[in-house]
Amino acid sequence: MTAINFYLVLGVSYVALRWVLKQASWFTELIGYLLHLVLLPALLLFPASLWRGWWMQALVSGILIAAFLRVFLQSFAPKPRAAPADSAPLTVLTFNTGNDFIAPDDLIEVLRSSGADIAGLQELSPRNADALAACLEQEFPYRVLRGKYFEGKGLLSRHPIIEHSWFTLDGGRPYLKAGVQVDGQRMTVIVAHAPSPNYRRLEIISPHAAAEIQSLVDDGAPDQPALLIGDFNFTDQNQNYQLLAQAGWRDTYRKASRSFGFTFPTRHQYVKLPLLPLVRIDYIWATSHFQPISSHVGRGRGSDHLPVISTLALVEPRESGGSG
């Protein structure tokens, strides 16, 4: 009973801080990181408490169930699947390749089988960058590749990449920004990789990542079609997620899929030990010019992340030559 009461106090404290007092803290960020695992036991505890006549425990576990439904019910709600008749679908992939965990042939197979029109890669190693530069010309005739392990990134496209640039924010990792011409419509694609937290310092979110997200938020979502894709090292319960959503960016997986979509971790960082993915930290964000049609998680084939693949449709009138 002591363990049950401790669990219920922990859960109701989170609910009170987050939704009643509306306070963000180290505690709420920590619980939010694995919120689905924290709230799931309440689904079993509620009927058990009723059966045993533990009325207070039943009441609190009922509150936790309500919190679970509030947060996660939308993830499983029916989503629109049909693309506008006058819009050609665009399939986008983001994939953290795991700092050379994945072999070149496996990475090539992931990209070839994805059906992606645009693919953004993070943690691209030199050998994988070289392998991609030497193949996939038919699938992705346009590409920007920088093999540099944790700082490595790549953008591959079926459509012309008309310009690209690199920029850094608070954490020092380079972001890749490109202009892509898709059927006469210019759009901006940003490949991002926010710094990961330092767990030895008991960080839940890296302060550098928080500063980088704030910089993106301060810029706001572009007026022209844009995609922001990559590994962001936070879940959809983190305040940085809310900042991006409030700035006008749309999480295409949440809009178009009916599952949790966990992408990390699939293996131990230092030992080739398979693990069960428990969180979603890889995202394809899009401006409101896009309608998400479908989204799913692919196979990682050796990386500690899984790729996210979303099919989108442009829904705004097209104007050639926009600034993106």
HELIX and SHEET records of a PDB file:
HELIX    1   1 THR A    2  VAL A   15  1                                  14    
HELIX    2   2 ALA A   16  VAL A   20  3                                   5    
HELIX    3   3 TRP A   26  TYR A   33  1                                   8    
HELIX    4   4 LEU A   35  LEU A   39  1                                   5    
HELIX    5   5 PRO A   41  ARG A   52  1                                  12    
HELIX    6   6 TRP A   55  PHE A   72  1                                  18    
HELIX    7   7 LEU A   73  PHE A   76  5                                   4    
HELIX    8   8 PRO A  104  SER A  114  1                                  11    
HELIX    9   9 PRO A  126  ALA A  133  1                                   8    
HELIX   10  10 TYR A  149  GLU A  151  5                                   3    
HELIX   11  11 TYR A  199  ARG A  201  5                                   3    
HELIX   12  12 PRO A  207  ASP A  219  1                                  13    
HELIX   13  13 GLN A  239  GLN A  246  1                                   8    
HELIX   14  14 THR A  252  ALA A  256  1                                   5    
SHEET    1   A 6 TYR A 142  ARG A 146  0                                        
SHEET    2   A 6 LYS A 153  SER A 157 -1                                        
SHEET    3   A 6 ILE A 118  GLN A 122 -1                                        
SHEET    4   A 6 LEU A  90  ASN A  96  1                                        
SHEET    5   A 6 VAL A 308  LEU A 314 -1                                        
SHEET    6   A 6 PHE A 290  VAL A 297 -1                                        
SHEET    1   B 6 ILE A 161  THR A 168  0                                        
SHEET    2   B 6 PRO A 174  VAL A 182 -1                                        
SHEET    3   B 6 GLN A 185  HIS A 193 -1                                        
SHEET    4   B 6 ALA A 226  ASP A 231  1                                        
SHEET    5   B 6 ASP A 282  ALA A 286 -1                                        
SHEET    6   B 6 ARG A 250  ASP A 251 -1                                        
END                                                                             
